[in-house]
Amino acid sequence: MSESTLLLDHGSGGMASNRLIGDLFFKHFGNPILNEMNDAALLDITGPITMSTDSYTVDPIFFPGGNIGTLAVHGTVNDVAMLGAKPRYLSCGFIIEEGLKMSTLEKIVIEMAQAAKEADVLIVTGDTKVVPRGCVDKIFINTTGVGELILPEATSGAHAKPGDAVLVSGTMGDHGLTVLSNREGLNFATDVQSDSAPLNHIIEALINEIGDIHVLRDPTRGGLATTLNEIAGQSKVTIKLIENQVPVRESVRNGCSFLGLDPFYLANEGKLICILPQEKAEAALTLMRTMKYGEEAVQVGTVLDPENSPGKAGQVVLETPLGGHRLLNMLEGEQLPRIC
């Protein structure tokens, strides 16, 4: 690109737009479907599909472990996969503030392309809008994902059953604290970085090699506690969480203590919750621990019949290190704004 900053002309649909699309987006996102340059993408999918869309407004747009672009790819890939599907295609829409450095946009696009390649998905269609200064904070990105269902029946938050094991693929709260500490210039969490990552390969392996997966979820906004409350409500069960079994990095725990935050409610962007029969839990953990992004997988709780548990249907009960119990309620509002 000859221009050093984004101009309103780059969103005009004219020659400047064509240069931006050809010299930047097609250069890094190019594939046979996108390169057709049609108004829509013709997709080859058989059978049931899953679909998800999300918009990303994270501040700051670069943070240890990723940026707004990689987050947009990972977040939508993971959402599509959580129903027991293989993500195949992404659309990508950019809303960009006039004056953004072209080098900044190119870095985002290059790392988005790398993230899509790792997840084995194609970016097949998209849109770019450039708006006047002040109308948007640097850059917002929307991604929509489409995937092929690879289970006979999609997983669901309503499928947890008493006796099931609750597994997580790794430590909680890394992304939320990383974004907050970088936004505010805090340095107590210098060894922590975002966990943003594609989880679809772990999910596909669990489906193909373990089977009988009841629930898959990624505990993003609202964190582990809020997501488990949603599952307990959908399935009308009680979920017991063992506090000292939930993995939290010491630096995250210390940062949360300093700020008065609870790591159980912090966002994660590269961790999954897997709920399946207890007899399959050890095999699932062994498999996840052999895979990238699943090395620290552990069982953190169990699903209980409300009639024989310390809680009611739809509740999450936390067992403390002293053996007591307390309710772990759903997050009331947004704990940290603009983290995704």
Sequence and secondary structure as in RCSB ss.txt:
>XXXX:A:sequence
MSESTLLLDHGSGGMASNRLIGDLFFKHFGNPILNEMNDAALLDITGPITMSTDSYTVDPIFFPGGNIGTLAVHG
TVNDVAMLGAKPRYLSCGFIIEEGLKMSTLEKIVIEMAQAAKEADVLIVTGDTKVVPRGCVDKIFINTTGVGELI
LPEATSGAHAKPGDAVLVSGTMGDHGLTVLSNREGLNFATDVQSDSAPLNHIIEALINEIGDIHVLRDPTRGGLA
TTLNEIAGQSKVTIKLIENQVPVRESVRNGCSFLGLDPFYLANEGKLICILPQEKAEAALTLMRTMKYGEEAVQV
GTVLDPENSPGKAGQVVLETPLGGHRLLNMLEGEQLPRIC
>XXXX:A:secstr
   SB  GGGGSSSHHHHHHIIIIIHHHH  TTGGG  SS      S EEEEEEEE  SSSEETTEEHHHHHHHH
HHHHHHTTTEEEEEEEEEEEEETT BHHHHHHHHHHHHHHHHHHT EEEEEEEEEE TTSSSSEEEEEEEEEEE 
SSS   TT   TTEEEEESS SSHHHHHHHHHHHT  TTTT        HHHHHHHHHHT    EEE   TTHHH
HHHHHHHHHHT EEEEEGGGS   HHHHHHHHHHT  GGGS  SS  EEEEEGGGHHHHHHHHHTSTT TT EEE
EEEE GGGSSS TT EEEE TTS EEE     S SSSS  
